[in-house]
Amino acid sequence: MFQGKIHLYTGNGKGKTTAALGLALRAYGAGLKIFIGQFVKGMPYSEHHALACLKDRITVKQYGRECFIHRDPEEADKSAAEDGFLHIKKVMESEQYDLIILDEICIAIYFNLIKESDVIDLCRNKPKNTELVLTGRYASPALFDAADLVTQMKEIKHYYNTENLEARVGIEK
């Protein structure tokens, strides 16, 4: 087995979750077992339909309620994230999965739903053969330091800023 690394996909540009899901697809094709934990997300997304077809080796769990982009997070959001993080720790300790993705974990930290120090500890204590991916905007320098690979998505141009578009099924959601 390989030596697992820590990836961080962050920045204001589109593509962080998409990159993580692309890695999950590649890992699936190589016969690996994948766990995807989505923080602050509690709604169905189009990728869930595709991932359901791969459920023999890809497990997806959401640790959020509805999206709180247009409101402040509530205590129930914090509770969902904390419960999810405790579940992730058990998943990692089980060593059942080769790749673990913590989608939007940086957002959960940014909104004080999860302590950054707990995520750093998780990174430090991950099993050596586990590949770990962290995604989300607002990653701190401490997360940059904890990661072996950091990709920062930089928005150059986005049609959300020039057109009155809502998220499109199959593209943004």
C-alpha positions, 0 to 999 in steps of 0.5 A, a space after each residue: 500500500 502507498 504512503 497516504 498524503 494530505 491534500 488541501 483544495 481551497 480558494 475562492 474559485 470554483 472546483 474544490 469539491 469537483 477536484 475531490 470527487 475526481 480524485 474519488 473517481 480515480 481511486 475507485 477505478 484503482 480499486 480503493 475504498 472511499 469515504 466522503 464526508 460533506 460538512 455544511 451540506 444537507 441537500 441532495 446534489 447531482 453527484 449523489 446520483 452518480 456516487 450511489 452507483 458506486 456505493 460498493 466502495 464509495 460511502 457518502 455522508 452529509 453533516 449539515 442541514 440546509 445551506 446557510 449561505 444567506 443566513 448565520 449558522 445556528 446551533 443545530 448547524 454546529 451540532 450537525 458538524 460536531 457530530 459529523 466530525 466525531 463520526 469522521 474520527 471513528 471512520 479514520 480510526 477504523 482504517 477501512 477506507 483508503 481515501 477520506 474526503 472532508 468536503 467543506 471542512 474549511 467552511 465548517 472551521 471558518 464558521 466556528 462549527 468545528 475547531 481548527 485544532 481538532 482538524 489539525 490533530 486529525 491530520 497529524 494522527 491519520 493512519 499512514 496509508 490513508 489519503 486525506 482530502 480537505 476542501 473549502 474556502 478560507 483555509 488558514 496558514 495552519 491548514 496549509 502547513 498541515 497539508 502535503 499538497 495545497 491547491 488554491 482555486 483562484 477565480 478569474 471570471 465567473 458568470 455568477 458575477 455577470 449574469 443573474 444565474 442560479 446554480 444549474 443542475 448538473 453543473 453547480 449542483 
